[in-house]
Amino acid sequence: MTYSTSKPPVTKLTKSELQKELQQANRKFQEQIILPSVLLSEDAEFLSDQDSTAFALRIQQVLRDSKEMQNNLEANIRKAMKKHGEERRFVAITPPDEVVKGFPDIELKWIFGKKEVVIPKAASHHLLHGWKKWREDAKMDLKKSLLEDPELGKKYVAERQERVLLDQDRVASRTWYNEQRNRWELDPIAVPYAVSKKLVENARIRHDWAAMYVTLKGDDKEYYVDAKEFDMLFEDLGGFDALYLRMITAGIPTAVQLMWIPLVELDISQQFLLILTLCRQCFTGLWRSSIVSRAKDWTFVKIRDINDDIMMMIVFPVLEFVIPYEVRMRLGMAWPEYSDVSVSSTWYLTWQSEAETNFKSRKTDGFLWYFWFLVRTAIYGYVIFHVFRFLNRNIPRVLGFGTIRKNPNFRKLRRVKGYFRYRTRKIKHKKRAGVDPISTAFDHMKRIKSPPIRLKDFASVESMKEEINEVVAFLQNPNAFQEMGARARRGVLIVGERGTGKTSLALAIAAEAKVLVVEVKAQQLEAGLWVGQSASNVRELFQTARDLIGYSFLSFNSILCARSVYYNNDCYETFTVGGIPEGHINTA
């Protein structure tokens, strides 16, 4: 008995069946290789012979449809824009001075009045909207397929995750750790790829450091990007500014941090503009604050109410009383009295109507309203007066005419006139009260014990020492001169400029002679109510001296100051010394 060592066959097909299937597979393989070339040649012959006319007709039909769409679009635009003005179409050529690319740009302008319209391409819009519609339909179909087939959804998610991981690996391969700077860095050439693949979580830019810090999705590290290097690499594509706009468009949170610039790096104009900008921002913020806004609104309302009250209570009635009705009608300041006459409303009548409405809504017939009206009017007038006074002083200076200055001599003249009026009123008052300034002057006689300068201490008196000693001796013992039949000096007049010691010399002589001194000021001898009053006052002064004492020492301080115009504006001080008995004093 023998046993076979061969394994049982894998398939149950017979040899003839296997041979037949192999022949069929060989035939299909030959068809796949040979038939495409045959079909291509046949299609070319078919197109060239049969469909060439139809293809040209289809092109013409598409062009006609595109032209019809363009005409319909322009008709709709023309219908919507004709309200702005006349339609104009012209060709605009760039001026030679503004040519940038070496040749002028030619542009077709379509203008309605002052509104310019860009001529669109209807076919492009049609294709764009068709592509958008197809994209939305494709998205809806994909979502529907993913919801209906869970397996397809899992497969799609897996493919997306695999693609995202692949993109992250590509970006991660461009990162490294800088040990010197102690930071992670990203190659600038990989940044646009990361932005396009939506791998950037956020970014912050520091222009003062020429750096950008990028955070990738799924990674907590912050990567440093050299902005200068990026700008050099992509200079032809817009540089760093184009990247910033692209990140903003993609919705990536991008922060531009403030830069600290030292003031020493700014010139004087930049520092001035910085201070001016800060002040303007502070003032704007303060002006727009809630507290200032409420105070501002309250102030404006009060000012408007005061204006309306003053106009209704004072200005409008005065104008109606002063200006006749016919003139006010011609000027548009009055409404017609008859219904058959019509006039158009003017700004004055509108203002009057609004003021009257506001006035009647607040006015009451009580005493308090009129009292507060007077108070508000007084305060308002005071403020307005000083405002116009300030403007009158400063506006000419701002306009370049300088300050309006009055002649100071007129101011001095007003002061002199005021002084003389004051003296006249004072003299009249004393005359009415029965007070005589001449007689009352002797009530203040005094004896000089300690003069400012003693007679022996005076310098430069050697030339008149004999005369002074004679006056002193006469004052001390007047009877001795009478017994001897001699005649002493009847009077002494000291003349000199201001500050030469005339008064001090007179007081020193009086102290040396030990006699009383009567001081009379020039104001007491000024002109009164009539001509010749000054001379009368002088005669009355000497007559009073004769009546009171036989011997008198009179000191006139600045008696000639009022008459200085006759002495070249030199002010003299005089004193008269008399020791002659009554009847011997010369009053000339």
Backbone torsions as a table, in degrees:
resi	resn	phi	psi	omega
1	MET	NA	128.1	-178.0
2	THR	-111.3	146.7	178.5
3	TYR	-115.9	138.0	-179.9
4	SER	-88.7	139.5	-179.4
5	THR	-96.1	-3.7	-178.7
6	SER	-74.2	147.3	-179.2
7	LYS	-81.6	157.6	177.6
8	PRO	-68.6	150.2	-178.8
9	PRO	-65.0	147.8	-178.7
10	VAL	-75.3	-40.8	-178.9
11	THR	-107.8	157.6	-179.3
12	LYS	-96.7	1.3	-179.0
13	LEU	-73.2	151.2	178.7
14	THR	-85.0	171.8	-177.8
15	LYS	-65.4	-39.2	-179.5
16	SER	-66.7	-37.7	179.5
17	GLU	-68.0	-40.7	177.5
18	LEU	-63.0	-40.8	179.5
19	GLN	-64.3	-37.0	179.7
20	LYS	-67.3	-41.5	179.4
21	GLU	-67.4	-37.7	177.5
22	LEU	-64.2	-39.6	177.7
23	GLN	-63.3	-40.1	178.1
24	GLN	-65.8	-41.0	178.5
25	ALA	-64.3	-38.3	178.3
26	ASN	-65.4	-38.0	179.3
27	ARG	-66.7	-40.7	178.4
28	LYS	-65.9	-38.0	178.7
29	PHE	-64.2	-41.5	177.7
30	GLN	-64.5	-37.9	178.0
31	GLU	-63.2	-41.2	-179.6
32	GLN	-66.5	-27.8	-179.4
33	ILE	-85.7	-42.0	-171.1
34	ILE	-89.5	-39.9	-173.2
35	LEU	-61.4	-39.3	-179.5
36	PRO	-57.8	-43.1	179.6
37	SER	-65.8	-37.6	178.3
38	VAL	-65.6	-43.1	-179.5
39	LEU	-65.6	-36.8	179.4
40	LEU	-63.2	-44.7	179.6
41	SER	-65.5	-39.6	179.1
42	GLU	-67.1	-41.1	179.4
43	ASP	-63.9	-39.3	179.5
44	ALA	-63.5	-44.1	177.2
45	GLU	-64.1	-38.0	-178.5
46	PHE	-66.4	-42.5	179.8
47	LEU	-66.9	-41.5	-176.7
48	SER	-70.5	-29.0	-175.2
49	ASP	-94.8	-41.9	-169.5
50	GLN	-107.6	-43.7	-170.9
51	ASP	-97.9	4.7	-179.3
52	SER	-63.9	-42.2	179.2
53	THR	-67.4	-41.8	179.7
54	ALA	-65.1	-37.6	179.2
55	PHE	-64.0	-42.4	177.7
56	ALA	-65.3	-38.5	177.6
57	LEU	-64.7	-38.2	178.0
58	ARG	-64.5	-39.4	178.2
59	ILE	-63.3	-43.3	178.7
60	GLN	-62.9	-39.0	179.6
61	GLN	-65.1	-40.9	178.3
62	VAL	-64.6	-40.4	177.9
63	LEU	-64.4	-40.5	177.7
64	ARG	-64.4	-39.9	177.9
65	ASP	-64.6	-41.1	178.7
66	SER	-64.0	-41.7	178.6
67	LYS	-65.2	-39.3	178.2
68	GLU	-64.8	-42.0	176.6
69	MET	-62.0	-39.1	179.3
70	GLN	-65.0	-42.4	179.5
71	ASN	-64.8	-42.1	179.1
72	ASN	-63.6	-40.8	179.5
73	LEU	-64.6	-45.0	179.5
74	GLU	-66.6	-33.8	177.5
75	ALA	-65.1	-41.3	177.9
76	ASN	-64.9	-40.9	178.0
77	ILE	-64.8	-41.9	-179.9
78	ARG	-63.9	-37.4	179.1
79	LYS	-67.0	-35.4	-178.2
80	ALA	-81.6	-26.1	-172.9
81	MET	-104.6	-3.0	-176.4
82	LYS	-68.9	-16.7	178.8
83	LYS	-70.6	-17.3	-178.2
84	HIS	-84.1	-11.9	178.3
85	GLY	143.8	-168.6	-176.3
86	GLU	-71.9	141.4	-179.7
87	GLU	-83.2	134.1	177.8
88	ARG	-139.1	140.1	175.2
89	ARG	-129.9	130.2	178.5
90	PHE	-154.8	164.4	-179.2
91	VAL	-100.0	124.0	179.4
92	ALA	-102.8	128.4	179.0
93	ILE	-111.9	135.4	-179.7
94	THR	-63.0	132.3	176.9
95	PRO	-59.3	151.2	-178.0
96	PRO	-60.4	-30.3	-178.7
97	ASP	-71.6	-19.9	-176.3
98	GLU	-105.8	9.7	-179.7
99	VAL	-71.1	128.6	-176.9
100	VAL	-107.0	-41.5	-171.9
101	LYS	-94.2	9.3	178.7
102	GLY	95.0	-11.5	177.7
103	PHE	-143.9	148.6	-177.0
104	PRO	-71.7	149.0	175.6
105	ASP	-89.5	133.5	178.8
106	ILE	-108.5	126.5	-175.3
107	GLU	-136.3	136.9	177.8
108	LEU	-88.3	119.4	-178.7
109	LYS	-98.3	137.1	177.3
110	TRP	-129.1	111.2	-171.2
111	ILE	-126.6	136.0	171.7
112	PHE	-114.9	101.6	-175.3
113	GLY	69.3	-111.8	176.2
114	LYS	-109.6	2.6	-179.7
115	LYS	-94.7	127.0	178.7
116	GLU	-100.0	137.1	-178.3
117	VAL	-119.4	132.7	175.2
118	VAL	-83.7	124.4	-177.2
119	ILE	-73.9	113.3	-178.3
120	PRO	-84.0	166.7	175.5
121	LYS	-102.4	113.3	-175.6
122	ALA	-64.0	-39.9	-178.9
123	ALA	-64.9	-40.6	178.9
124	SER	-63.8	-43.2	177.8
125	HIS	-63.2	-40.0	179.6
126	HIS	-63.0	-45.3	179.1
127	LEU	-66.2	-38.9	-179.9
128	LEU	-64.1	-47.3	179.3
129	HIS	-66.7	-34.5	175.9
130	GLY	-64.8	-40.8	178.4
131	TRP	-66.5	-39.5	176.7
132	LYS	-62.4	-42.6	178.7
133	LYS	-63.9	-42.6	178.0
134	TRP	-62.5	-39.1	179.7
135	ARG	-64.6	-42.4	178.5
136	GLU	-65.6	-40.3	177.8
137	ASP	-64.3	-40.5	178.9
138	ALA	-64.0	-38.9	177.6
139	LYS	-64.7	-43.0	179.5
140	MET	-64.2	-40.7	178.3
141	ASP	-64.2	-40.9	179.5
142	LEU	-64.3	-43.9	178.3
143	LYS	-63.0	-40.9	179.3
144	LYS	-64.6	-40.5	179.2
145	SER	-66.2	-39.7	-180.0
146	LEU	-67.2	-34.6	179.1
147	LEU	-75.0	-35.1	-178.4
148	GLU	-77.9	-33.2	-176.6
149	ASP	-116.6	97.7	-179.9
150	PRO	-59.2	-36.9	-179.5
151	GLU	-64.0	-41.1	176.8
152	LEU	-64.0	-38.1	177.6
153	GLY	-63.1	-45.2	178.1
154	LYS	-61.5	-40.8	179.9
155	LYS	-65.0	-41.5	-179.8
156	TYR	-64.3	-43.0	179.5
157	VAL	-64.1	-40.7	179.4
158	ALA	-63.7	-40.7	178.2
159	GLU	-64.4	-41.0	178.8
160	ARG	-64.3	-43.7	178.4
161	GLN	-62.9	-41.0	178.8
162	GLU	-64.0	-38.7	178.8
163	ARG	-67.4	-41.1	179.5
164	VAL	-64.8	-43.4	178.5
165	LEU	-62.6	-37.7	178.3
166	LEU	-65.3	-41.8	177.8
167	ASP	-64.8	-41.2	178.3
168	GLN	-63.7	-38.9	177.9
169	ASP	-64.7	-38.5	178.9
170	ARG	-64.7	-40.9	178.9
171	VAL	-70.4	-40.3	-179.3
172	ALA	-64.3	-26.9	178.8
173	SER	-69.8	-13.2	179.2
174	ARG	-101.3	13.7	179.2
175	THR	-110.9	155.3	177.0
176	TRP	-157.0	166.5	-178.8
177	TYR	-105.5	124.9	179.0
178	ASN	-93.5	108.9	-176.8
179	GLU	-72.5	-32.0	179.7
180	GLN	-67.7	-43.0	-179.7
181	ARG	-88.5	-12.3	179.7
182	ASN	59.1	55.7	-178.8
183	ARG	-158.7	159.3	173.7
184	TRP	-89.3	139.6	-177.8
185	GLU	-126.0	152.0	-179.7
186	LEU	-123.6	136.6	179.7
187	ASP	-65.1	128.0	-178.6
188	PRO	-58.0	-27.9	-177.3
189	ILE	-70.9	-17.8	-180.0
190	ALA	-90.7	-7.6	-176.8
191	VAL	-66.9	-48.4	178.7
192	PRO	-58.9	-36.9	178.1
193	TYR	-64.2	-41.8	179.2
194	ALA	-65.9	-36.8	178.8
195	VAL	-69.1	-42.8	-179.2
196	SER	-66.6	-32.5	179.1
197	LYS	-88.2	4.3	177.4
198	LYS	58.8	45.4	178.5
199	LEU	-100.4	-4.9	-176.7
200	VAL	-90.5	125.5	178.4
201	GLU	-79.9	-52.2	177.6
202	ASN	-159.6	170.3	-179.2
203	ALA	-150.8	150.0	174.1
204	ARG	-135.0	142.7	-171.9
205	ILE	-118.6	134.1	172.8
206	ARG	-121.2	102.2	-177.8
207	HIS	-70.1	-29.4	-179.5
208	ASP	-69.3	-26.4	176.0
209	TRP	-98.4	-3.2	-175.5
210	ALA	53.8	49.6	-174.8
211	ALA	-140.4	154.3	173.7
212	MET	-134.0	134.3	-179.4
213	TYR	-109.7	122.8	-173.3
214	VAL	-115.8	137.4	174.3
215	THR	-115.4	123.9	-178.8
216	LEU	-89.2	155.4	178.9
217	LYS	-68.5	136.8	-179.5
218	GLY	76.1	11.5	-178.9
219	ASP	-137.9	130.7	-177.8
220	ASP	-89.7	-1.4	-179.5
221	LYS	-85.3	152.8	178.2
222	GLU	-110.2	124.6	-173.8
223	TYR	-102.7	137.8	179.5
224	TYR	-89.0	133.7	177.6
225	VAL	-125.1	128.0	179.3
226	ASP	-78.0	112.7	-177.0
227	ALA	-69.6	-35.4	179.4
228	LYS	-65.4	-44.1	179.2
229	GLU	-64.5	-41.0	178.1
230	PHE	-62.2	-41.8	-179.5
231	ASP	-64.5	-34.6	177.7
232	MET	-71.7	-38.5	-177.9
233	LEU	-68.8	-41.2	-174.7
234	PHE	-112.0	37.2	-179.2
235	GLU	-63.8	-37.9	-179.1
236	ASP	-71.4	-19.9	-178.0
237	LEU	-102.4	14.0	178.1
238	GLY	109.1	-14.5	176.5
239	GLY	70.5	-151.7	-174.7
240	PHE	-69.3	-31.0	179.2
241	ASP	-64.6	-40.1	177.6
242	ALA	-64.6	-37.9	176.7
243	LEU	-63.4	-40.9	179.5
244	TYR	-62.7	-45.1	178.0
245	LEU	-63.9	-36.1	179.4
246	ARG	-66.9	-39.4	178.4
247	MET	-67.9	-38.5	177.4
248	ILE	-64.4	-42.3	179.4
249	THR	-64.9	-36.6	179.9
250	ALA	-75.9	-4.9	178.9
251	GLY	80.1	20.3	178.6
252	ILE	-81.3	125.6	178.1
253	PRO	-61.2	113.0	-177.4
254	THR	-123.6	121.6	-179.3
255	ALA	-110.9	132.3	174.8
256	VAL	-104.9	108.0	-176.0
257	GLN	-79.8	150.3	179.9
258	LEU	-67.5	150.1	-178.4
259	MET	-107.6	137.2	176.2
260	TRP	-89.5	110.9	-179.2
261	ILE	-111.7	119.5	178.9
262	PRO	-62.3	146.4	179.7
263	LEU	-66.0	-25.9	-178.9
264	VAL	-67.3	-20.7	179.0
265	GLU	-83.7	-6.4	179.8
266	LEU	-99.3	142.6	175.2
267	ASP	-80.9	-179.8	-173.2
268	ILE	-66.0	-36.9	179.6
269	SER	-68.0	-40.4	178.3
270	GLN	-67.2	-38.8	176.0
271	GLN	-63.8	-41.0	178.3
272	PHE	-64.0	-43.2	178.5
273	LEU	-65.0	-36.1	177.9
274	LEU	-63.4	-47.9	179.2
275	ILE	-63.6	-41.4	179.8
276	LEU	-64.7	-39.9	179.2
277	THR	-66.7	-43.1	178.2
278	LEU	-62.6	-42.8	178.7
279	CYS	-63.7	-41.1	179.7
280	ARG	-65.3	-41.3	178.5
281	GLN	-65.5	-40.5	177.6
282	CYS	-64.0	-44.4	180.0
283	PHE	-65.5	-39.9	178.9
284	THR	-64.8	-43.1	177.2
285	GLY	-63.3	-40.9	177.9
286	LEU	-66.7	-39.6	-178.3
287	TRP	-67.4	-31.6	-178.5
288	ARG	-92.5	1.2	178.9
289	SER	-67.5	159.6	-175.7
290	SER	-66.4	-40.2	-177.8
291	ILE	-65.3	-47.8	-179.7
292	VAL	-66.0	-35.8	179.1
293	SER	-64.2	-43.5	177.9
294	ARG	-64.4	-44.1	178.3
295	ALA	-63.6	-38.4	179.6
296	LYS	-65.2	-46.3	179.2
297	ASP	-62.9	-42.1	179.5
298	TRP	-63.0	-41.6	180.0
299	THR	-65.8	-43.7	180.0
300	PHE	-63.9	-38.8	178.4
301	VAL	-64.9	-43.4	179.4
302	LYS	-64.0	-42.5	178.9
303	ILE	-63.6	-41.4	178.0
304	ARG	-64.1	-41.4	178.6
305	ASP	-63.8	-42.4	179.1
306	ILE	-64.1	-41.6	177.7
307	ASN	-61.2	-44.7	179.5
308	ASP	-64.2	-40.8	179.2
309	ASP	-63.9	-44.9	-179.6
310	ILE	-65.4	-40.8	179.6
311	MET	-65.4	-41.5	-177.8
312	MET	-75.7	-32.6	-176.8
313	MET	-88.7	-28.7	-171.8
314	ILE	-123.7	-58.4	-166.9
315	VAL	-69.6	-54.0	-177.8
316	PHE	-60.2	-46.2	176.9
317	PRO	-61.1	-39.4	179.6
318	VAL	-64.9	-42.5	178.6
319	LEU	-64.2	-40.7	177.9
320	GLU	-66.2	-31.0	179.3
321	PHE	-78.1	-36.6	-175.3
322	VAL	-83.5	-45.3	-174.8
323	ILE	-89.2	129.7	178.0
324	PRO	-63.4	160.0	-176.1
325	TYR	-65.5	-39.7	-178.9
326	GLU	-63.5	-40.1	179.0
327	VAL	-67.2	-40.7	179.0
328	ARG	-66.2	-33.1	175.9
329	MET	-66.0	-41.0	179.5
330	ARG	-68.5	-33.1	-179.9
331	LEU	-84.5	-2.5	-178.3
332	GLY	73.7	34.9	-177.7
333	MET	-113.7	11.0	-178.9
334	ALA	-150.9	149.8	175.7
335	TRP	-86.3	150.4	178.9
336	PRO	-67.6	150.0	-179.2
337	GLU	-86.4	-18.8	-177.6
338	TYR	-112.4	150.5	-175.8
339	SER	-74.7	-22.4	-178.5
340	ASP	-81.6	-3.8	178.7
341	VAL	-105.4	130.6	-178.7
342	SER	-124.9	138.0	176.5
343	VAL	-132.2	154.4	177.4
344	SER	-82.8	149.5	-178.9
345	SER	-73.0	134.1	178.1
346	THR	-108.1	171.9	180.0
347	TRP	-64.2	-32.5	-179.4
348	TYR	-68.7	-44.4	179.3
349	LEU	-67.2	-38.0	176.5
350	THR	-62.8	-45.1	177.5
351	TRP	-61.7	-41.8	-179.5
352	GLN	-65.2	-39.8	179.5
353	SER	-66.4	-45.6	179.0
354	GLU	-64.1	-41.3	178.5
355	ALA	-65.1	-38.6	179.3
356	GLU	-66.4	-40.4	178.0
357	THR	-63.8	-45.4	178.4
358	ASN	-65.8	-36.8	-178.8
359	PHE	-68.3	-45.2	-178.6
360	LYS	-68.6	-27.9	179.5
361	SER	-72.6	-18.2	-177.4
362	ARG	-114.7	-18.5	-173.7
363	LYS	-74.5	138.6	172.7
364	THR	-126.2	163.4	-177.1
365	ASP	-93.8	9.0	-178.8
366	GLY	-79.3	167.1	-179.6
367	PHE	-69.5	-35.4	-176.7
368	LEU	-62.4	-36.2	-179.1
369	TRP	-64.1	-45.4	179.5
370	TYR	-66.2	-37.0	178.6
371	PHE	-63.4	-49.1	179.7
372	TRP	-68.5	-27.2	174.4
373	PHE	-64.3	-43.2	177.3
374	LEU	-64.4	-40.5	179.6
375	VAL	-64.5	-47.1	-179.9
376	ARG	-63.2	-39.6	179.5
377	THR	-64.6	-41.2	179.0
378	ALA	-64.0	-45.7	179.1
379	ILE	-64.2	-43.0	-179.8
380	TYR	-63.0	-44.0	178.0
381	GLY	-64.4	-38.3	178.4
382	TYR	-62.9	-44.8	-179.8
383	VAL	-66.0	-45.0	-179.4
384	ILE	-63.3	-39.3	179.5
385	PHE	-61.2	-46.4	-178.9
386	HIS	-71.5	-30.6	176.6
387	VAL	-65.1	-47.2	178.7
388	PHE	-67.3	-32.7	176.7
389	ARG	-65.4	-42.4	177.5
390	PHE	-64.1	-43.2	179.3
391	LEU	-65.0	-37.1	179.2
392	ASN	-64.0	-30.4	179.9
393	ARG	-82.7	-34.4	-168.7
394	ASN	-105.0	-23.7	-179.0
395	ILE	-63.9	-44.9	176.6
396	PRO	-58.3	-34.3	178.7
397	ARG	-67.9	-39.0	178.9
398	VAL	-66.8	-37.5	-179.9
399	LEU	-76.4	-6.2	176.9
400	GLY	96.7	7.5	180.0
401	PHE	-91.0	-7.1	-178.7
402	GLY	82.0	170.7	-178.8
403	THR	-72.8	136.7	176.5
404	ILE	-74.5	106.6	-177.4
405	ARG	-112.2	135.9	178.3
406	LYS	-93.1	158.4	180.0
407	ASN	-64.4	122.7	-178.6
408	PRO	-64.3	-20.4	178.8
409	ASN	-65.9	-33.7	177.0
410	PHE	-65.6	-37.3	177.2
411	ARG	-64.2	-42.2	177.5
412	LYS	-64.7	-39.0	179.0
413	LEU	-62.9	-39.9	177.7
414	ARG	-64.2	-38.1	178.3
415	ARG	-65.2	-42.0	179.1
416	VAL	-63.8	-43.9	177.9
417	LYS	-61.6	-41.6	177.9
418	GLY	-63.4	-39.1	179.3
419	TYR	-65.2	-44.1	-180.0
420	PHE	-65.8	-37.8	176.4
421	ARG	-63.8	-40.0	177.5
422	TYR	-62.7	-44.0	179.2
423	ARG	-65.0	-39.3	178.6
424	THR	-63.5	-44.3	178.5
425	ARG	-63.4	-38.1	180.0
426	LYS	-65.8	-42.3	179.2
427	ILE	-65.2	-42.7	177.8
428	LYS	-60.4	-41.6	179.8
429	HIS	-63.3	-41.3	179.3
430	LYS	-68.6	-36.5	177.5
431	LYS	-63.9	-41.6	178.7
432	ARG	-66.8	-35.0	-179.5
433	ALA	-80.3	-5.0	179.1
434	GLY	77.5	25.5	-179.7
435	VAL	-100.6	123.9	178.8
436	ASP	-102.6	112.8	-177.2
437	PRO	-65.9	-23.4	-178.4
438	ILE	-73.6	-46.8	-178.6
439	SER	-70.3	-31.3	179.7
440	THR	-76.0	-15.0	179.2
441	ALA	-65.2	-30.4	-178.5
442	PHE	-79.4	-6.3	175.6
443	ASP	-74.9	-11.8	-177.4
444	HIS	-112.6	31.2	175.5
445	MET	-65.1	144.6	-177.0
446	LYS	-145.5	158.8	178.1
447	ARG	-108.4	130.4	-178.5
448	ILE	-89.6	114.0	177.6
449	LYS	-98.1	-41.4	-178.1
450	SER	-124.8	88.9	179.3
451	PRO	-70.2	160.6	178.1
452	PRO	-58.1	-40.0	177.9
453	ILE	-135.6	128.1	178.8
454	ARG	-73.6	159.8	-175.4
455	LEU	-64.6	-35.2	-178.6
456	LYS	-73.1	-18.0	180.0
457	ASP	-87.7	-5.2	-179.8
458	PHE	-72.8	139.9	176.3
459	ALA	-102.6	158.0	176.2
460	SER	63.5	36.0	175.9
461	VAL	-116.2	11.4	-178.1
462	GLU	-64.6	-34.5	-177.2
463	SER	-69.0	-27.7	-179.3
464	MET	-118.4	23.1	-179.0
465	LYS	-65.8	-39.0	-178.6
466	GLU	-64.5	-42.3	179.4
467	GLU	-65.4	-41.3	179.9
468	ILE	-65.3	-42.4	178.9
469	ASN	-63.5	-36.4	178.1
470	GLU	-64.5	-41.4	178.4
471	VAL	-65.4	-42.3	-179.7
472	VAL	-64.9	-42.4	179.9
473	ALA	-64.6	-39.8	178.7
474	PHE	-64.4	-41.7	179.8
475	LEU	-66.9	-34.2	-179.5
476	GLN	-75.1	-35.9	-176.5
477	ASN	-145.1	80.2	-177.9
478	PRO	-71.9	-25.4	-177.9
479	ASN	-67.0	-29.3	-178.8
480	ALA	-62.5	-38.6	178.7
481	PHE	-67.9	-36.7	-179.4
482	GLN	-69.6	-39.2	179.5
483	GLU	-65.7	-35.2	-179.7
484	MET	-81.8	-6.4	-178.8
485	GLY	74.3	16.3	179.6
486	ALA	-90.5	161.4	179.5
487	ARG	-121.1	117.2	179.7
488	ALA	-78.3	170.5	178.8
489	ARG	-64.9	131.3	-175.4
490	ARG	-79.0	-24.2	-179.4
491	GLY	-168.2	155.1	-179.4
492	VAL	-127.7	131.3	177.8
493	LEU	-117.9	117.7	178.6
494	ILE	-101.3	123.4	-177.2
495	VAL	-121.1	135.6	178.0
496	GLY	-177.7	169.8	179.1
497	GLU	-74.9	172.2	-178.6
498	ARG	-65.8	132.1	175.6
499	GLY	86.7	11.5	179.8
500	THR	-89.6	-1.7	175.2
501	GLY	94.6	27.3	-179.5
502	LYS	-67.0	-47.7	-179.4
503	THR	-66.2	-40.1	179.3
504	SER	-63.0	-38.3	177.8
505	LEU	-65.4	-40.7	178.9
506	ALA	-63.8	-43.8	179.1
507	LEU	-66.5	-34.7	178.2
508	ALA	-65.8	-39.9	177.7
509	ILE	-65.2	-42.6	179.0
510	ALA	-63.8	-39.5	178.8
511	ALA	-67.7	-37.4	-179.8
512	GLU	-67.4	-37.1	-179.8
513	ALA	-84.8	-11.7	178.9
514	LYS	58.5	53.7	177.7
515	VAL	-121.2	164.0	178.7
516	LEU	-77.2	152.1	-178.6
517	VAL	-121.1	131.5	174.2
518	VAL	-115.3	117.3	-179.9
519	GLU	-97.8	125.9	178.4
520	VAL	-121.4	124.5	179.9
521	LYS	-89.5	157.7	-175.0
522	ALA	-64.6	-30.3	-178.1
523	GLN	-62.8	-27.0	-179.1
524	GLN	-75.5	-13.8	-178.9
525	LEU	-112.3	12.0	-177.6
526	GLU	-69.4	166.7	-178.3
527	ALA	-63.6	145.2	-177.6
528	GLY	-102.4	-130.6	-175.0
529	LEU	-87.8	-14.8	-176.6
530	TRP	-137.2	170.4	-178.2
531	VAL	-72.1	139.6	179.7
532	GLY	84.5	11.0	-178.9
533	GLN	-68.2	-35.2	-178.4
534	SER	-64.4	-46.6	178.4
535	ALA	-62.7	-37.4	177.6
536	SER	-64.5	-38.2	178.9
537	ASN	-65.4	-38.3	178.8
538	VAL	-65.0	-45.5	178.9
539	ARG	-63.2	-38.2	178.4
540	GLU	-66.0	-34.3	179.0
541	LEU	-63.1	-47.9	-179.4
542	PHE	-68.1	-35.2	178.6
543	GLN	-66.1	-37.4	177.2
544	THR	-66.5	-37.7	177.5
545	ALA	-63.1	-38.7	178.6
546	ARG	-66.2	-36.7	-177.4
547	ASP	-72.7	-34.9	-174.8
548	LEU	-83.4	-48.4	-175.8
549	ILE	-136.3	150.4	177.7
550	GLY	-75.8	-27.0	-177.9
551	TYR	-125.8	131.0	-173.8
552	SER	-131.8	148.6	173.7
553	PHE	-127.4	105.9	-175.8
554	LEU	-108.1	134.5	177.6
555	SER	-120.3	116.8	178.4
556	PHE	-101.1	110.1	179.4
557	ASN	-88.6	116.7	175.3
558	SER	58.8	40.6	-178.7
559	ILE	-69.2	-27.6	-178.1
560	LEU	-95.2	4.5	-179.2
561	CYS	-65.6	-36.4	-179.6
562	ALA	-68.3	-20.1	-179.4
563	ARG	-110.9	26.5	-174.3
564	SER	-65.6	-17.2	-179.5
565	VAL	-64.3	-22.5	179.0
566	TYR	-87.4	-4.5	-177.0
567	TYR	-126.8	35.7	176.4
568	ASN	58.0	39.8	175.9
569	ASN	62.3	20.7	173.8
570	ASP	-92.7	129.6	-176.0
571	CYS	-96.4	124.4	-176.5
572	TYR	-110.1	147.2	172.1
573	GLU	-111.8	134.3	-175.9
574	THR	-128.4	152.5	167.9
575	PHE	-144.4	149.4	-179.4
576	THR	-117.6	131.4	179.9
577	VAL	-110.6	124.8	179.2
578	GLY	-136.9	128.6	175.4
579	GLY	-129.1	18.5	-175.3
580	ILE	-83.6	140.6	178.3
581	PRO	-60.0	164.7	-176.7
582	GLU	-57.5	137.8	-177.3
583	GLY	96.1	-12.3	-178.5
584	HIS	-111.2	5.4	-179.0
585	ILE	-87.5	127.1	179.4
586	ASN	-89.1	118.3	-177.0
587	THR	-99.2	11.2	-179.4
588	ALA	-67.8	NA	NA
